[in-house]
Amino acid sequence: MANKAYAEGGTNDRTGSRTTARVQVIHETADGLEGDWRLCFQWCRYIFANGDMEEGYRFIWRRPDSSLQAARGQARIPSIEVARGLMQRAEEEGWGQYEG
């Protein structure tokens, strides 16, 4: 999955202020099967209403219908093993070394 945009709330790291951000997913890898709840690890571009832009990683759940389950910046991670597996897969796919 690449280059999908979603409107979400967020905090701009540079200013610390709460502002609406449009999130563009650049890369994604997921744990689980299509049609089930899947934990995703994504490299995203956050485009804030004030014009600032940041990039970074996030974990987020994808529902069985493939829509995202936004949870105010929180995603329950079932285990360190699952998180490490997703991060390792991102590295193997060639995008796990980015810095935001």
FINURO-271725 format. One record per atom (N, C-alpha, C): residue in three letters; x, y, z. Coordinates in steps of 0.05 Angstrom, whole numbers, padded with zeros to 5 digits, always signed. Example, Ala and Ser with C-alpha at 12.3 -4.5 7.8 and 13.67 -1.06 7.14 Angstrom:
<tipas>
ALA+00264-00114+00156ALA+00246-00090+00156ALA+00264-00066+00156SER+00257-00045+00142SER+00273-00021+00143SER+00258+00001+00157
</tipas>
This chain:
<tipas>
MET+00017-00023+00000MET+00000+00000+00000MET+00018+00024+00000ALA+00012+00044-00017ALA+00028+00067-00018ALA+00012+00092-00026ASN+00020+00114-00015ASN+00009+00140-00023ASN-00021+00144-00020LYS-00031+00133+00002LYS-00059+00139+00009LYS-00059+00161+00031ALA-00078+00179+00029ALA-00078+00201+00048ALA-00103+00199+00066TYR-00099+00205+00092TYR-00121+00204+00111TYR-00119+00229+00128ALA-00142+00240+00136ALA-00142+00263+00154ALA-00144+00253+00182GLU-00125+00262+00199GLU-00125+00254+00227GLU-00116+00277+00244GLY-00121+00275+00270GLY-00110+00295+00289GLY-00082+00286+00296GLY-00066+00305+00304GLY-00039+00298+00312GLY-00026+00321+00326THR-00002+00316+00336THR+00014+00337+00349THR+00038+00342+00332ASN+00042+00367+00325ASN+00066+00374+00309ASN+00090+00374+00328ASP+00110+00357+00322ASP+00133+00354+00339ASP+00149+00380+00341ARG+00149+00396+00320ARG+00165+00421+00320ARG+00153+00442+00338THR+00126+00444+00338THR+00114+00466+00354THR+00100+00455+00379GLY+00095+00429+00380GLY+00081+00418+00403GLY+00051+00424+00404SER+00041+00438+00383SER+00013+00445+00383SER-00003+00423+00370ARG-00028+00421+00379ARG-00046+00401+00368ARG-00059+00413+00343THR-00057+00399+00321THR-00068+00409+00296THR-00076+00385+00278THR-00093+00390+00260THR-00102+00369+00241THR-00079+00363+00221ALA-00075+00337+00217ALA-00055+00329+00197ALA-00068+00311+00177ARG-00058+00314+00153ARG-00065+00295+00132ARG-00042+00275+00131VAL-00048+00249+00132VAL-00027+00229+00133VAL-00026+00214+00106GLN-00003+00214+00094GLN+00001+00200+00069GLN+00018+00176+00075VAL+00007+00152+00071VAL+00021+00127+00075VAL+00039+00122+00051ILE+00065+00120+00056ILE+00085+00115+00035ILE+00091+00085+00032HIS+00095+00072+00054HIS+00100+00043+00055HIS+00085+00030+00078GLU+00077+00005+00074GLU+00063-00009+00095GLU+00069-00039+00093THR+00072-00051+00117THR+00074-00080+00119THR+00055-00088+00141ALA+00043-00112+00139ALA+00022-00119+00158ALA+00026-00148+00168ASP+00016-00153+00192ASP+00017-00179+00204ASP-00012-00190+00203GLY-00016-00214+00195GLY-00043-00226+00194GLY-00052-00230+00165LEU-00077-00240+00163LEU-00088-00247+00137LEU-00108-00227+00128GLU-00110-00224+00101GLU-00131-00207+00089GLU-00158-00216+00100GLY-00175-00197+00106GLY-00202-00204+00116GLY-00203-00207+00146ASP-00180-00205+00160ASP-00179-00205+00189ASP-00168-00178+00199TRP-00170-00173+00225TRP-00156-00150+00236TRP-00126-00154+00232ARG-00112-00134+00223ARG-00084-00136+00218ARG-00069-00112+00230LEU-00048-00117+00244LEU-00031-00096+00254LEU-00012-00088+00232CYS-00011-00062+00226CYS+00006-00051+00205CYS+00028-00034+00216PHE+00051-00034+00203PHE+00073-00017+00208PHE+00077+00000+00183GLN+00076+00026+00186GLN+00076+00044+00163GLN+00097+00066+00165TRP+00107+00074+00142TRP+00124+00098+00139TRP+00105+00118+00127CYS+00102+00141+00141CYS+00082+00161+00133CYS+00094+00189+00131ARG+00080+00205+00116ARG+00085+00234+00114ARG+00061+00247+00127TYR+00067+00264+00147TYR+00046+00279+00161TYR+00046+00307+00151ILE+00024+00316+00139ILE+00023+00343+00128ILE+00003+00359+00145PHE+00013+00378+00161PHE-00003+00393+00180PHE-00017+00417+00167ALA-00039+00425+00180ALA-00055+00447+00169ALA-00039+00473+00167ASN-00019+00476+00184ASN-00003+00501+00183ASN+00019+00500+00162GLY+00020+00478+00146GLY+00039+00476+00125GLY+00064+00460+00131ASP+00068+00454+00157ASP+00091+00438+00165ASP+00088+00409+00155MET+00110+00395+00151MET+00109+00368+00142MET+00130+00352+00158GLU+00123+00328+00167GLU+00141+00310+00181GLU+00137+00282+00169GLU+00158+00266+00173GLU+00156+00238+00164GLU+00163+00220+00188GLY+00151+00197+00189GLY+00157+00179+00211GLY+00142+00152+00209TYR+00149+00134+00227TYR+00136+00108+00228TYR+00112+00108+00247ARG+00094+00090+00243ARG+00072+00086+00262ARG+00062+00057+00259PHE+00050+00048+00281PHE+00035+00023+00281PHE+00005+00031+00281ILE-00011+00017+00266ILE-00039+00023+00265ILE-00054-00003+00257TRP-00078-00006+00267TRP-00094-00030+00260TRP-00110-00025+00235ARG-00112-00046+00218ARG-00129-00045+00194ARG-00152-00065+00199ARG-00177-00055+00196ARG-00201-00072+00200ARG-00203-00093+00179PRO-00221-00113+00183PRO-00226-00133+00162PRO-00234-00122+00135ASP-00247-00099+00135ASP-00255-00086+00109ASP-00232-00069+00097SER-00209-00070+00109SER-00184-00056+00100SER-00183-00027+00108SER-00204-00016+00122SER-00202+00011+00131SER-00185+00012+00156LEU-00174+00036+00162LEU-00156+00040+00185LEU-00172+00045+00210GLN-00162+00035+00232GLN-00174+00040+00259GLN-00157+00061+00273ALA-00163+00086+00268ALA-00149+00108+00282ALA-00156+00107+00311ALA-00136+00110+00329ALA-00141+00108+00357ALA-00126+00130+00372ARG-00128+00155+00364ARG-00115+00177+00377ARG-00085+00173+00382GLY-00072+00162+00361GLY-00043+00159+00363GLY-00034+00134+00378GLN-00053+00116+00385GLN-00046+00092+00399GLN-00055+00068+00384ALA-00038+00048+00384ALA-00045+00021+00373ALA-00035+00000+00392ARG-00052-00017+00401ARG-00044-00039+00419ARG-00026-00058+00404ILE-00002-00062+00414ILE+00017-00081+00402ILE+00016-00107+00418PRO+00009-00129+00405PRO+00005-00154+00420PRO+00030-00165+00433SER+00053-00160+00421SER+00078-00170+00433SER+00102-00156+00420ILE+00124-00156+00434ILE+00149-00145+00423ILE+00157-00161+00398GLU+00152-00187+00399GLU+00159-00205+00376GLU+00144-00196+00351VAL+00119-00189+00353VAL+00104-00180+00330VAL+00115-00154+00320ALA+00120-00135+00338ALA+00131-00109+00330ALA+00158-00112+00317ARG+00175-00128+00328ARG+00202-00133+00316ARG+00199-00146+00289GLY+00180-00165+00286GLY+00176-00178+00260GLY+00168-00158+00239LEU+00150-00140+00245LEU+00141-00120+00226LEU+00164-00101+00218MET+00180-00093+00238MET+00202-00075+00233MET+00224-00089+00216GLN+00228-00115+00222GLN+00248-00130+00206GLN+00238-00132+00177ARG+00212-00137+00173ARG+00201-00140+00146ARG+00204-00113+00131ALA+00200-00090+00145ALA+00204-00064+00132ALA+00233-00061+00123GLU+00252-00070+00139GLU+00280-00069+00132GLU+00286-00087+00107GLU+00274-00111+00107GLU+00278-00129+00085GLU+00266-00118+00059GLU+00244-00103+00062GLU+00231-00091+00039GLU+00245-00065+00029GLY+00265-00056+00044GLY+00281-00034+00036GLY+00273-00006+00046TRP+00254-00005+00065TRP+00246+00021+00075TRP+00247+00023+00106GLY+00260+00004+00119GLY+00262+00005+00148GLY+00285+00021+00159GLN+00300+00034+00142GLN+00323+00050+00151GLN+00318+00080+00151TYR+00294+00088+00143TYR+00288+00117+00141TYR+00288+00130+00168GLU+00294+00156+00168GLU+00292+00172+00193GLU+00275+00196+00187GLY+00257+00202+00205GLY+00238+00225+00202GLY+00246+00250+00215
</tipas>
